[in-house]
Amino acid sequence: MMNNKDIIYNKILESIKKNKITLKSAFLLITVIMEEVEKIKNLTGDDKKLYVIEILNTIVSNGNDDLIPPFICNSVKTLIDNGTIGLIIDSIVYATNNKININIGTSCGCI
């Protein structure tokens, strides 16, 4: 019997087969995985984040060189290991929950 992670992994892998992953689309892959994980009931936000990271790590670690070039796999693995993917997920969540005040008509004075 397949668990939720396996089901999402297989679904994502099937969608990757239609379009080879590039460095640019590798980051879009995070949002696609997040959307699938969001459908799982009874998971905390931290659990969902962990699921996304684990599924992404499985995708780039399972020898899918015919779908994802090795240099992209290595880059994504590095970003997972150094915590950057987690920060990207947090940023996406904050933005979708309107917790980032961008384009609200005020200047931060940074430019």
C-alpha positions as a printed NumPy array, in Angstrom:
array([[  0.   ,   0.   ,   0.   ],
       [  1.357,   3.389,  -0.999],
       [  1.494,   6.234,   1.49 ],
       [  0.723,   9.882,   0.722],
       [  4.36 ,  10.743,  -0.035],
       [  4.652,   7.901,  -2.538],
       [  1.414,   8.897,  -4.259],
       [  2.535,  12.524,  -4.583],
       [  6.039,  11.469,  -5.671],
       [  4.616,   9.278,  -8.45 ],
       [  2.183,  11.984,  -9.551],
       [  4.953,  14.593,  -9.72 ],
       [  7.274,  12.173, -11.514],
       [  4.609,  11.561, -14.162],
       [  4.209,  15.298, -14.714],
       [  7.993,  15.727, -14.975],
       [  8.097,  13.118, -17.731],
       [  6.069,  15.488, -19.919],
       [  8.597,  18.33 , -19.566],
       [ 12.254,  17.909, -18.706],
       [ 13.217,  19.935, -15.637],
       [ 15.385,  22.998, -16.069],
       [ 16.926,  25.082, -13.31 ],
       [ 14.069,  27.572, -13.65 ],
       [ 11.333,  24.943, -13.539],
       [ 12.995,  23.203, -10.59 ],
       [ 11.778,  26.057,  -8.396],
       [  8.284,  25.84 ,  -9.828],
       [  8.37 ,  22.189,  -8.855],
       [  8.358,  23.281,  -5.208],
       [  4.986,  24.991,  -5.627],
       [  3.523,  22.014,  -7.483],
       [  4.583,  19.694,  -4.686],
       [  3.244,  22.16 ,  -2.101],
       [ -0.144,  22.193,  -3.833],
       [ -0.316,  18.397,  -3.738],
       [  0.786,  18.181,  -0.099],
       [ -1.775,  20.833,   0.849],
       [ -4.512,  18.347,  -0.101],
       [ -3.459,  15.995,   2.718],
       [ -5.674,  16.49 ,   5.748],
       [ -4.534,  16.475,   9.364],
       [ -0.953,  17.645,   8.769],
       [  0.537,  20.622,  10.558],
       [  2.328,  23.31 ,   8.581],
       [  5.678,  21.955,   9.711],
       [  4.691,  18.445,   8.632],
       [  3.634,  19.74 ,   5.207],
       [  6.938,  21.561,   4.823],
       [  8.815,  18.388,   5.76 ],
       [  6.753,  16.374,   3.25 ],
       [  7.58 ,  18.846,   0.47 ],
       [ 11.285,  18.735,   1.266],
       [ 11.309,  14.926,   1.517],
       [  9.447,  14.495,  -1.784],
       [ 11.702,  16.993,  -3.553],
       [ 14.767,  15.278,  -2.111],
       [ 13.486,  11.892,  -3.288],
       [ 12.92 ,  13.261,  -6.787],
       [ 16.457,  14.648,  -7.09 ],
       [ 18.102,  11.674,  -5.356],
       [ 16.492,   8.741,  -7.155],
       [ 18.599,   8.726, -10.294],
       [ 16.126,  10.487, -12.549],
       [ 18.971,  11.768, -14.736],
       [ 16.913,  11.233, -17.876],
       [ 14.341,  13.727, -16.521],
       [ 16.469,  16.063, -14.423],
       [ 20.059,  16.926, -15.377],
       [ 22.56 ,  15.903, -12.66 ],
       [ 23.777,  19.478, -12.121],
       [ 20.217,  20.525, -11.257],
       [ 19.831,  17.573,  -8.882],
       [ 23.088,  18.532,  -7.188],
       [ 22.038,  22.181,  -6.948],
       [ 18.669,  21.311,  -5.427],
       [ 20.288,  18.869,  -2.977],
       [ 22.649,  21.641,  -1.857],
       [ 19.717,  24.017,  -1.376],
       [ 17.902,  21.366,   0.667],
       [ 20.972,  20.66 ,   2.789],
       [ 21.723,  24.308,   3.556],
       [ 18.099,  25.135,   4.433],
       [ 17.37 ,  27.372,   1.47 ],
       [ 14.489,  25.219,   0.197],
       [ 12.863,  25.478,   3.625],
       [ 13.172,  29.264,   3.476],
       [ 11.696,  29.304,  -0.032],
       [  8.731,  27.258,   1.203],
       [  8.264,  29.638,   4.142],
       [  8.341,  32.619,   1.775],
       [  5.744,  31.048,  -0.505],
       [  3.5  ,  30.312,   2.493],
       [  3.886,  33.852,   3.859],
       [  3.084,  35.347,   0.472],
       [  0.015,  33.168,  -0.056],
       [ -1.213,  34.068,   3.437],
       [ -0.745,  37.796,   2.723],
       [  1.922,  38.088,   5.412],
       [  4.355,  39.837,   3.081],
       [  3.455,  43.44 ,   2.408],
       [  4.708,  43.819,  -1.146],
       [  3.124,  46.229,  -3.617],
       [  0.946,  47.926,  -1.044],
       [  1.763,  51.403,  -2.262],
       [  4.421,  52.387,   0.274],
       [  8.125,  52.621,  -0.192],
       [ 10.557,  50.843,   2.069],
       [ 13.261,  53.32 ,   1.148],
       [ 15.585,  50.608,  -0.101],
       [ 15.965,  52.027,  -3.575]])
